[in-house]
Amino acid sequence: MQDTNAPSIIEIAPGRALPQLLVLTNLAKLESKFGLDGLNELSEAARTKGLTINDAHTWTDIKRFVETTTAWDGVLLIGGHDIIPSVALDVLPPELKKVVGTDFDPDKWVVWSDDHYADFNGDGYPDVPVSRIPDIGSLSFVKACLQAVGASTPVSRFGIRNSKRPYAEIVFSFLPGTQPILVSTPTIASSLSPSEVCADQFYAVLHGADTRADEMMGEDDAGNCVTALDVASVGYAKAKVVMLAGCWSNRHIREPAAQVPSTGPNFLSPKNSLALAFLARGSVAVVGPTGAHFSPREEPFTAFSGSIHMDFWEAVRKGGAPAQALYDAKNRKLKQIVKGGLSPHTLACEFKTLWQFTCLGLGW
């Protein structure tokens, strides 16, 4: 007889065929938050999808999993910084940092990064894509991320850009649909309608702030910032793929990496984080920077984040998974850097762009 009191097993990534993913967490810490029943529910759902949630406390643990197969296609982290830590990464080689100093960058060239979890060969660069599902202390949130349904054929788009970021018009042309990109100003968050934000793919190029993650800002003719996007305005959003391209826009940790208090970092929730709000509403992936974002100012707009935006959305348009699309875009950025010929400050900005773009959600 079936136990009617037993929890039903969730279906992970319904309708999506996942690649071979190395799933990492700290099982004891995850159990302390969700209880043994909650942990077992996640583990059984993973097994049903052909995945195993592995217990990874140290790099030695991860290396052991890596050595069991050479066919990992990606790394999925389950849990926030207190379960499986991000790295506060100094993105610059020491020699370059001596030349450019730290005053130019508000993050002092230090950003949150998860790429080290996929550096299988120890060369300092990830070998496969990485994505993270923060736990935010909520089993229902983790389950929502795992159960996200991908849009098989995206047909609609939403875009909004800062009035001083015209390159976003070019990037937006890569997204399917006919909706024009909005500009802020005049567009502000309170003027957005549910029908406008209810699109399959979502692209925002706006200002962000290190002190809050629940809004992004446009700019008026006088240079004053106005709220162009906030948690309330995306309450009807249904986007499966989201790029939040603004300073500090893709954080699950409240503080930027260079501003963590001595007591340790604090954490965000869907109520005070745009990125987490999208995940709570069923987005497959949210990508964006964890630190101050550098936008291109001159054509062909491929400097700094410009090429990341273009390459990411072009790959997604062709059917690429968001985590893989971001990984490939970052690889192309690395090739730009290796070619050389850049001034020290330009090179520093390119390095930071390379390392600070991250993926949240079950991004395959």
C-alpha positions as CSV (number, residue, x, y, z in Angstrom):
1,M,0.0,0.0,0.0
2,Q,1.3,3.5,-0.9
3,D,2.2,5.8,2.0
4,T,-0.1,8.7,1.3
5,N,1.8,10.8,3.9
6,A,5.1,10.5,2.1
7,P,6.1,13.6,0.2
8,S,5.8,13.4,-3.6
9,I,9.1,13.5,-5.4
10,I,9.7,16.7,-7.3
11,E,10.7,16.5,-10.9
12,I,13.9,18.2,-11.6
13,A,14.2,20.2,-14.9
14,P,10.9,18.8,-16.4
15,G,11.1,18.6,-20.1
16,R,14.8,19.3,-20.2
17,A,17.6,16.8,-20.8
18,L,20.5,17.7,-18.5
19,P,24.1,17.0,-19.3
20,Q,26.4,15.1,-16.9
21,L,26.6,17.5,-13.9
22,L,28.8,17.3,-10.9
23,V,26.4,18.4,-8.1
24,L,28.2,19.7,-5.0
25,T,27.0,20.7,-1.6
26,N,27.8,20.2,2.1
27,L,25.3,17.5,3.1
28,A,25.5,18.1,6.9
29,K,24.9,21.8,6.6
30,L,22.1,21.3,4.1
31,E,20.5,18.8,6.5
32,S,20.8,21.3,9.3
33,K,18.6,23.7,7.4
34,F,16.1,21.4,5.7
35,G,16.1,18.3,8.0
36,L,16.8,14.8,7.0
37,D,13.4,14.5,5.2
38,G,14.1,17.6,3.1
39,L,17.6,16.4,2.2
40,N,16.3,12.9,1.3
41,E,13.7,14.5,-0.9
42,L,16.3,16.5,-2.8
43,S,18.6,13.4,-3.1
44,E,15.8,11.2,-4.4
45,A,14.7,13.7,-6.9
46,A,18.3,14.0,-8.1
47,R,18.6,10.3,-8.5
48,T,15.4,10.1,-10.5
49,K,17.0,12.6,-12.9
50,G,20.3,10.7,-13.0
51,L,22.1,13.1,-10.7
52,T,24.0,12.5,-7.4
53,I,24.2,15.2,-4.8
54,N,27.8,14.9,-3.6
55,D,29.2,15.9,-0.3
56,A,32.1,18.3,-0.9
57,H,33.8,19.9,2.1
58,T,37.3,20.4,0.6
59,W,39.1,20.6,-2.7
60,T,40.3,17.0,-2.0
61,D,36.6,15.9,-2.0
62,I,36.0,17.6,-5.3
63,K,39.1,16.2,-6.8
64,R,38.0,12.7,-5.9
65,F,34.7,13.2,-7.7
66,V,36.5,14.7,-10.7
67,E,38.8,11.7,-10.9
68,T,35.9,9.3,-11.1
69,T,35.1,10.5,-14.6
70,T,36.5,12.7,-17.3
71,A,33.0,13.5,-18.7
72,W,31.6,16.2,-16.5
73,D,29.8,18.8,-18.5
74,G,29.2,21.2,-15.7
75,V,29.2,21.9,-12.0
76,L,26.0,22.7,-10.1
77,L,26.4,24.1,-6.6
78,I,23.5,23.7,-4.1
79,G,23.5,26.1,-1.2
80,G,24.6,29.6,-0.3
81,H,28.0,30.9,0.8
82,D,27.5,29.4,4.3
83,I,27.1,25.9,2.8
84,I,29.5,25.9,-0.2
85,P,31.5,29.1,-0.2
86,S,32.1,31.5,-3.0
87,V,35.6,32.9,-3.3
88,A,36.4,36.6,-2.8
89,L,38.6,36.6,-5.9
90,D,41.3,39.1,-6.6
91,V,41.0,39.2,-10.3
92,L,44.3,40.9,-11.2
93,P,47.8,39.4,-11.5
94,P,50.0,41.0,-8.8
95,E,52.2,42.8,-11.4
96,L,49.2,44.5,-13.1
97,K,47.7,45.5,-9.7
98,K,50.9,47.3,-8.8
99,V,50.5,49.4,-12.0
100,V,46.8,50.2,-11.8
101,G,46.3,50.3,-8.0
102,T,43.0,49.9,-6.3
103,D,41.5,53.4,-6.3
104,F,40.0,53.1,-9.9
105,D,37.7,50.2,-9.0
106,P,35.1,50.4,-6.2
107,D,35.6,46.7,-5.6
108,K,39.4,47.1,-5.4
109,W,39.4,44.3,-8.1
110,V,37.9,41.7,-5.7
111,V,34.6,39.9,-6.7
112,W,32.6,36.9,-5.7
113,S,33.3,33.9,-8.0
114,D,32.4,30.2,-8.1
115,D,34.6,29.3,-11.1
116,H,37.2,27.6,-8.9
117,Y,34.8,24.7,-8.4
118,A,35.3,23.7,-12.1
119,D,39.0,24.2,-12.2
120,F,39.7,20.5,-12.6
121,N,43.2,20.7,-13.9
122,G,44.5,23.4,-11.5
123,D,45.4,26.0,-14.2
124,G,43.3,28.7,-12.5
125,Y,40.5,28.7,-15.1
126,P,37.2,26.6,-15.1
127,D,37.1,23.6,-17.4
128,V,33.3,23.5,-17.5
129,P,30.4,25.9,-16.7
130,V,29.4,26.5,-13.1
131,S,26.0,27.5,-11.8
132,R,24.6,27.9,-8.3
133,I,21.3,27.4,-6.6
134,P,21.5,29.5,-3.4
135,D,19.4,27.9,-0.6
136,I,18.4,31.1,1.2
137,G,17.3,28.9,4.1
138,S,14.2,27.8,2.1
139,L,13.6,24.3,0.9
140,S,10.7,25.5,-1.3
141,F,13.0,28.0,-3.0
142,V,15.6,25.3,-3.8
143,K,12.8,23.1,-5.1
144,A,11.4,25.9,-7.3
145,C,14.9,26.4,-8.8
146,L,15.2,22.7,-9.5
147,Q,11.8,22.4,-11.0
148,A,12.1,25.4,-13.4
149,V,10.7,24.6,-16.8
150,G,12.6,25.9,-19.8
151,A,10.9,27.7,-22.7
152,S,11.3,25.3,-25.6
153,T,10.8,28.1,-28.2
154,P,11.1,31.6,-26.8
155,V,8.9,34.0,-28.6
156,S,8.9,37.1,-26.5
157,R,11.4,39.4,-25.0
158,F,11.7,42.3,-22.5
159,G,14.5,44.8,-22.4
160,I,15.3,47.9,-20.5
161,R,18.4,50.0,-20.6
162,N,19.9,53.1,-19.0
163,S,19.7,56.1,-21.3
164,K,23.5,56.2,-21.4
165,R,23.9,52.6,-22.6
166,P,23.0,52.6,-26.3
167,Y,25.0,49.5,-27.1
168,A,22.2,47.5,-25.4
169,E,20.0,48.2,-28.5
170,I,22.4,46.1,-30.5
171,V,22.5,43.3,-28.0
172,F,18.7,43.3,-27.7
173,S,18.4,42.4,-31.4
174,F,19.7,38.9,-30.6
175,L,16.7,38.2,-28.5
176,P,13.6,36.7,-30.2
177,G,10.5,38.8,-30.5
178,T,9.4,42.2,-31.7
179,Q,9.1,44.2,-28.5
180,P,11.3,47.3,-28.5
181,I,13.8,47.9,-25.7
182,L,12.6,50.4,-23.1
183,V,14.8,53.3,-22.1
184,S,15.1,54.8,-18.6
185,T,14.4,57.6,-18.4
186,P,11.6,58.0,-19.4
187,T,10.7,54.5,-18.3
188,I,10.6,54.0,-14.5
189,A,9.7,50.9,-12.4
190,S,6.2,52.2,-11.4
191,S,5.2,52.6,-15.0
192,L,5.9,49.0,-16.0
193,S,2.8,46.9,-16.6
194,P,2.5,43.1,-16.0
195,S,2.1,42.5,-19.8
196,E,5.4,44.3,-20.5
197,V,7.6,42.2,-18.1
198,C,5.8,38.9,-18.9
199,A,8.3,37.7,-21.5
200,D,10.3,34.6,-22.1
201,Q,13.7,36.3,-22.1
202,F,14.7,39.4,-20.0
203,Y,17.6,41.8,-20.5
204,A,18.3,44.8,-18.3
205,V,21.3,47.1,-18.7
206,L,21.0,49.6,-15.8
207,H,22.8,51.0,-12.8
208,G,23.1,48.9,-9.7
209,A,24.2,49.8,-6.2
210,D,26.5,48.0,-3.7
211,T,24.2,48.8,-0.8
212,R,21.1,47.1,-2.2
213,A,20.1,44.4,-4.7
214,D,16.4,44.9,-5.0
215,E,16.5,47.6,-7.7
216,M,18.3,48.8,-10.7
217,M,18.4,52.4,-11.9
218,G,18.1,54.4,-15.1
219,E,19.3,58.0,-15.6
220,D,17.7,61.2,-16.6
221,D,19.2,64.0,-18.7
222,A,20.6,65.7,-15.6
223,G,22.5,62.5,-14.6
224,N,20.2,61.7,-11.7
225,C,19.4,58.1,-11.0
226,V,15.8,56.9,-11.0
227,T,14.4,53.4,-10.1
228,A,13.8,51.6,-13.4
229,L,13.4,48.1,-12.2
230,D,12.6,46.7,-8.7
231,V,11.3,43.5,-7.1
232,A,7.7,44.8,-7.1
233,S,7.8,45.6,-10.9
234,V,8.9,42.1,-11.9
235,G,6.2,40.4,-9.8
236,Y,4.6,39.1,-13.0
237,A,7.8,38.2,-14.8
238,K,8.0,34.7,-16.3
239,A,11.3,34.9,-18.0
240,K,13.3,31.7,-18.3
241,V,16.6,33.3,-19.1
242,V,17.5,36.6,-17.5
243,M,20.6,38.9,-17.8
244,L,20.8,41.6,-15.1
245,A,23.7,43.7,-16.4
246,G,24.3,46.3,-13.8
247,C,26.8,46.9,-11.0
248,W,26.5,44.2,-8.3
249,S,23.3,42.9,-9.9
250,N,23.8,39.1,-9.6
251,R,24.4,38.6,-5.9
252,H,23.0,36.1,-3.4
253,I,25.3,37.6,-0.8
254,R,24.4,41.0,0.6
255,E,27.8,42.5,0.7
256,P,30.2,42.8,-2.3
257,A,33.3,40.7,-1.9
258,A,35.5,43.6,-0.8
259,Q,33.1,44.7,1.9
260,V,32.4,41.7,4.0
261,P,32.2,42.6,7.7
262,S,34.4,40.8,10.3
263,T,31.4,38.9,11.4
264,G,31.0,37.3,8.0
265,P,28.7,38.0,5.1
266,N,24.9,38.3,5.2
267,F,22.5,36.8,2.7
268,L,19.7,38.0,0.5
269,S,16.2,36.7,-0.3
270,P,13.7,37.1,-3.1
271,K,12.3,40.1,-1.2
272,N,15.5,42.1,-1.4
273,S,17.2,40.7,-4.5
274,L,16.1,41.0,-8.1
275,A,18.2,37.9,-9.1
276,L,16.6,35.8,-6.4
277,A,13.1,37.1,-7.2
278,F,13.5,35.9,-10.8
279,L,14.6,32.4,-9.6
280,A,11.7,32.2,-7.2
281,R,9.3,32.9,-10.1
282,G,10.7,30.0,-12.1
283,S,13.7,31.4,-14.1
284,V,16.1,28.7,-15.3
285,A,19.0,31.0,-15.0
286,V,20.0,34.6,-14.0
287,V,23.4,35.8,-15.2
288,G,25.2,39.0,-14.4
289,P,28.2,40.5,-12.5
290,T,28.9,40.3,-8.8
291,G,30.8,43.6,-8.8
292,A,30.9,47.0,-10.5
293,H,30.1,46.5,-14.2
294,F,32.1,48.0,-17.0
295,S,30.1,48.9,-20.1
296,P,31.6,49.6,-23.6
297,R,31.5,53.2,-24.7
298,E,32.7,53.0,-28.3
299,E,31.7,51.0,-31.4
300,P,31.8,48.0,-32.1
301,F,30.9,47.8,-28.3
302,T,32.9,44.6,-27.8
303,A,35.1,45.9,-25.0
304,F,34.5,45.0,-21.4
305,S,31.0,43.5,-20.9
306,G,29.8,44.2,-24.4
307,S,31.2,41.0,-25.9
308,I,29.9,39.0,-23.0
309,H,26.4,40.3,-23.6
310,M,26.5,39.7,-27.3
311,D,28.0,36.3,-27.2
312,F,25.8,35.1,-24.5
313,W,22.5,36.1,-26.1
314,E,23.6,34.8,-29.5
315,A,24.3,31.4,-28.1
316,V,21.0,31.4,-26.2
317,R,19.2,32.3,-29.4
318,K,20.8,29.3,-31.1
319,G,19.5,27.0,-28.3
320,G,22.4,27.0,-26.0
321,A,21.9,26.5,-22.3
322,P,22.5,29.7,-20.3
323,A,25.3,28.3,-18.1
324,Q,27.1,26.9,-21.2
325,A,26.4,30.2,-23.1
326,L,28.0,32.2,-20.4
327,Y,31.0,29.9,-20.1
328,D,31.6,30.1,-23.9
329,A,31.2,33.9,-23.8
330,K,33.8,34.1,-21.1
331,N,36.2,31.8,-23.0
332,R,35.9,34.2,-26.0
333,K,36.6,37.1,-23.6
334,L,39.7,35.3,-22.4
335,K,40.9,35.0,-26.0
336,Q,40.5,38.8,-26.4
337,I,42.7,39.3,-23.3
338,V,45.4,36.8,-24.4
339,K,45.7,38.6,-27.8
340,G,47.3,41.5,-25.9
341,G,47.7,45.1,-27.0
342,L,45.6,46.5,-24.2
343,S,46.5,49.4,-21.8
344,P,47.0,48.4,-18.2
345,H,43.6,49.9,-17.0
346,T,41.7,48.4,-20.0
347,L,43.3,45.0,-19.3
348,A,42.3,45.3,-15.6
349,C,38.7,46.0,-16.6
350,E,38.7,43.0,-19.0
351,F,40.0,40.7,-16.3
352,K,37.4,41.8,-13.9
353,T,34.6,41.4,-16.5
354,L,35.9,37.8,-17.2
355,W,35.7,36.7,-13.6
356,Q,32.7,38.5,-12.2
357,F,29.9,37.2,-14.5
358,T,28.2,34.3,-12.8
359,C,25.2,32.1,-13.3
360,L,22.5,31.4,-10.7
361,G,19.8,28.7,-11.0
362,L,19.8,25.3,-12.7
363,G,21.3,26.8,-15.8
364,W,21.2,23.9,-18.2
